[in-house]
Structure formats: structure tokens, C-alpha cells
Amino acid sequence: MKVLVDSVDNEGLEAFLGKPICIYCLSYIYAGVLVGVNSSCVKLSEAGIVYETGPFSEAGWKDFQALPGEYHYIQTSSIESFGGVK
């Protein structure tokens, strides 16, 4: 049996700490600045829901609605994918 064992620091969500991120969840797309991450949730500042992306070749979102409050938390169990913002 072949087994790959490798440990990389600051990979995955941790790589986006302090940076803008787009998080695709079960029902919504969230965007903001990732300011915290643990095993159960992520913490966004300047957070909002992206109701319409518009063309990915264009900067900015077509319909971004800011969420109230300084921070917004998302459960990691609902995250389908994540990456940098367009």
C-alpha cells in the first residue's frame, strides 16, 4: 500500500487569514475578509451575501448585500468551497 504523508502549514482556509475570501455554502455565497478560523466556524469582517455574481471576468459582484454587524460567522460544516474574490 502506498501512503502519502505530508503536512503543510497555512494551507486551506488558514491561507486566507487577513485576506478577502469568497465562501460557497449550501444555500448562499458569502464574501468578506477572513479574520478567524477554527474547526467549527470561520469569522468574516466586511461580510455580505452575494445574491448575483455577474461575470467572473469582471471585478466586483453584481449584487452584494452587506450583513449587519462588525463580524459574521459561518459554520464550516456548511462550506462547499472557498477561494479568493474576483
N, C-alpha and C positions, 0 to 999 in steps of 0.2 A: 504494500500500500504506500502511495506517495502522500505526504502531508506537507503542506506549506505553512510554515510558521514565521510570521513577520509581525512586528509591532511598529506602528508609525504614530508619532505624537502629532497633535494638531491636525488630525485628519477628520473628515466628515463635518459635522456641524461646528466643531471647535475651530475649524479653519476660517469660519466666517465671523468669529467674535470681533466686535467693533466695526463690522462692515455691513453694507446693505445686503439684504438677502430676500429671496422670493421663496415662499414655502407653499407647496401644493398639498392641500389636505383633502380629506374625504369629500367635503362639500364646497369649500372655499379656497381661494388663493389669497394668501397673506403676504404683505411686503412690509419691510421696516429695517431697522438696524438691529442686528443680533447683539444683545448685551449680556445674555446669560444662557447657560445650558446645563442641564443635569439629566439624570436618567428618566425623569418623568415629564419634564416640560422645557420649553425654551421661552426666553423673555425678550420681547421686542420693544424698542423705543421707536417713536415716529411711525407707529404701526397703522396699517389700514387694510381694508379688504379690496381686492382687485375684482370688480364685477365684470369688466371687459378689458382684455389685454390690448387690443389693437394689434397691428402688425408687429411681429417681433423684430423686424428690421428697423423700426422706428424707436427713438428714445422715448421714455415715459409711458405711462399707462393711459389708455383711453378713458377708463372710468375707475378712479381710485378714490375710495371713501375713507377718510381718516377715522380711526377709532378714538373714542373719548379716553382721557386719562394719559398719564405720562408713560405707562407701560402696559403691555398686553402679553398674556401668557397663552401658549399653545401646547396641548398635550402631545408628547412625542408619539404616542400610540396612534394618533390620527394623521401623522405626516406620511404622505405617499412619496414625495420627492422634494428636493430643495436645490437651490443654486443661486448664482449671482443674479442681480437685477439687469433688465435690458437697458 
